[in-house]
Amino acid sequence: MFPDVDTRDANAVHTAIRGLLIDTFPESDAALFDATFAMVRDMFEGRFPGLREIDVRYHDFQHTLQASLCMAELLHGYVSHGAKPDLSERDFQLGLAAVLLHDAGYLQTAADGEGSGARFTYAHVLRSCAAAASHLPRFGVRYQELTIVMGAIRCTGPDAKIAQLYFNRPQDRILGAGVATADYLSQMAASDYPEELEILYGEFEQSDDYLGVPTESRLFKSAADLIAKTPGFWSHVVRPKLDNEFGAIYQHLARPFPDGPNAYLDAIERNIAIIAELPQSSQPA
């Protein structure tokens, strides 16, 4: 499906994901997905009581839509290809709930004071888990299911090591790998990814400023530094994670499976080639 769905159009993304769910499990009523999608949309667009509209420009609602679409495609492929362990229709919907909420931690309440939600980059995974725990029970998500959703969200943390996380079922590990894979692939495959890197740096900078991290201790010293390190980040960090920690679950995005083209990986390789040629990438940090 990538890149045929306009991820700036929430209605189009909702329809596409719902279609993938129903195609995978024709008996599904999609109730949990529909309710969670509507709630997350209200959260990010400023219609949810007690929350401000999203005010970060990189981890915005479009990113959530992109990651959610990628997750739905991935799970559709996983189930359709008969992969093991089996995922149930409920697993599929819990996985969608996790990816929809995985960046809710960037949203702010009035009590958070001045400054954008980028300040909470360092803690956004924990805040996202809190949002899931607070709001999913009203849609019938039980305690044990909350641990599945929160476990999957935890896998998206930059320092998360899935091998060191505890999962009650092998299916829960698959959902965590799926959410983390969709998070990486969707943002790095986006057509505007090369242009968005300076915005991403700004979010890291705000978080470091909020925490009082000394300049010399920061992971990225400047936007140029982040841009210069991005090709290596893909080849030495993300791709090994995808292949090893996440079990190469991205292979279920290949069309045809298993050896056909993977539109997400192809788009990332194009973006990395563009980034490698950017003037900033040759500048010293």
Secondary structure, 3 states (H helix, E strand, C coil): CCCCCCCCCHHHHHHHHHHHHHHHCCCCCCHHHHHHHHHHHHHHCCCCCCECCCCCCCCCHHHHHHHHHHHHHHHHHHHHCCCCCCCCHHHHHHHHHHHHHCCHHHCCEHHHCCCCHHHHHHHHHHHHHHHHHHHHHHHCCCHHHHHHHHHHHHCCCCCCCHHHCCCCCHHHHHHHHHHHHHHHHHHHHCCCHHHHHHHHHHHHHHHHHHHCCCHHHCCCCCHHHHHHHHHHHHHHHHHHHHHHHCCCHHHHHCCCCCCCCCHHHHHHHHHHHHHHCCHHHHCCC
